Amino acid sequence: MPRRPRITQLTAAQYDALERAIADRRRLSVWRRGTEYVVVVDRLHLAAGREALEAHHPTTGDRLTLYIDELEGIEVVG
């Protein structure tokens, strides 16, 4: 099986917004495979050589791991 390229799609401005959202505990709207997730990101880290967002749903508290290289877009929400 060929290895998947590990290319991050975020711009410097998006990384800045993401880091600020994490520090301020703000919600983030994330799109992956055509589905929008609104989450609070707890941390950004490397998992098996891939950048991952460890997040939780702001209402239910359900935990979710989102890999940056799988995301179609991100946006900080209020």
N, C-alpha and C positions, 0 to 999 in steps of 0.2 A: 504494500500500500504506500503510495507516495506521501511524503510529509507535506503537511499544510504549511504554507508560508505564514510566518508570524509577523505580519506587518500591521502596525497600529495605524488606524485611520484618523485619529484625533489631531486637530491642529494645536498649536501652542496656546491659542486663546481658549480652546475647549478644555485643555488640561488645566489652565488657570481657573476657569469657571468650575471645573470638577473639584479641584483642590479647595477652592473657596467654599463650595457647597458642602464638602466633607467637614471642613473646619467649623462652619456655621450650622451644621446639622439641618441643612435645607433639603427639600425634596428635589428629586431629579426625575425627569421624564426620559425614559430610555426605550428605544425601539430595537427589537430583535425579531427576525423572521416575520415581520409584518405585524407584530403585536407590541402595543405600548404598555410599559410597566412604569408605574409611579412608585418610587422607592426612596428610602433614606439610606445613603451610602455610609457604612461604618468605617470602611478602610479600602484602600487601593494597595494591592500587593502583587507579587509574582507567585504564580502557582504552576509548577511544571514548565517553567520558561515562558509562561503567558501572563500578561497583565490581567488581573481579575478584580472586580468590584465585589466586596462582601457587603450585602445590603439587606434591608428588611422593609416589609410593607408598613407604611406609617400607621395604619389602622389595626391590622390583624397581628402584626409582629412576625409574620411568616418570613423565614430567612431565604435568601436567594443569592447565588453566585453568578455573576455575569462577566463573561470574558470580553475584553475590549475588542479583540479581533473578530467577534461575532456581531457587534453592534452596528446598526444601520444609522443611528443618530442619537444624540443626547441633548437635553436642554434643561437648564435649571428652572425650577418652578417655584415662584414665590417663597 
